[in-house]
């Protein structure tokens, strides 16, 4: 029997297909496989942490420890059932933005942009990070930050007119690598909780947003994608080394 990554390949391609190059939307069967990378960005280098004036764990995250329900409100309507792994096979780590009576308010890909979900605090292990990503859509730049300190700033391609990159606050859900740097995602992709709400008519792929590499670096810095953000390989690899799962990603106009 083939390993689980066989199913992971199909799910990843379908969910991130909207991020590929627009000219020729790839079919799932033609895509190279992805592998999951477990990010270690929640363990920053000691020297940086010692000199940083920011508080440790400015942003809270929750690692899901058992299968549980995602609800629209504390003890409210069930909107999804989630496990310890994401649909791509990564550890399920959610951004936490609030807490109430034993419930955690989280950002999850199962919810629409701008909507939160709630899980029981007993189903997760609380963690935290100071690391986050800020994307400026009009300037077509992204910044890797620790608190208020910019660690790395780099250009990105954003959504073209008609398929603009959605604005809002999202979270990192997965770190994915390909076997082929010539794939529409280049070497790798940082998958986000957000969704592209302006899909092309008849688009066969999914709607999940990502920050990913590209085999067409000339498009970086342009409004050229179907909603995802494209960056140079070195910048994506830097994100994958430094950003923990569950870290916030803020996209502004």
Secondary structure as UniProt FT lines:
FT   HELIX           5..16
FT   HELIX           17..19
FT   HELIX           22..24
FT   HELIX           28..30
FT   STRAND          34..36
FT   TURN            41..42
FT   HELIX           46..51
FT   TURN            56..57
FT   STRAND          59..64
FT   STRAND          68..71
FT   TURN            74..75
FT   STRAND          78..82
FT   TURN            87..88
FT   STRAND          93..100
FT   TURN            101..102
FT   STRAND          103..107
FT   TURN            109..110
FT   TURN            113..114
FT   STRAND          117..120
FT   HELIX           121..123
FT   STRAND          124..129
FT   STRAND          131..136
FT   TURN            137..140
FT   STRAND          141..146
FT   TURN            147..148
FT   STRAND          149..155
FT   STRAND          157..159
FT   TURN            161..162
FT   STRAND          168..178
FT   TURN            181..182
FT   TURN            184..187
FT   STRAND          188..195
FT   TURN            201..202
FT   STRAND          208..212
FT   HELIX           217..219
FT   TURN            220..221
FT   STRAND          223..225
FT   STRAND          229..230
FT   HELIX           233..242
FT   TURN            245..246
FT   STRAND          248..252
//
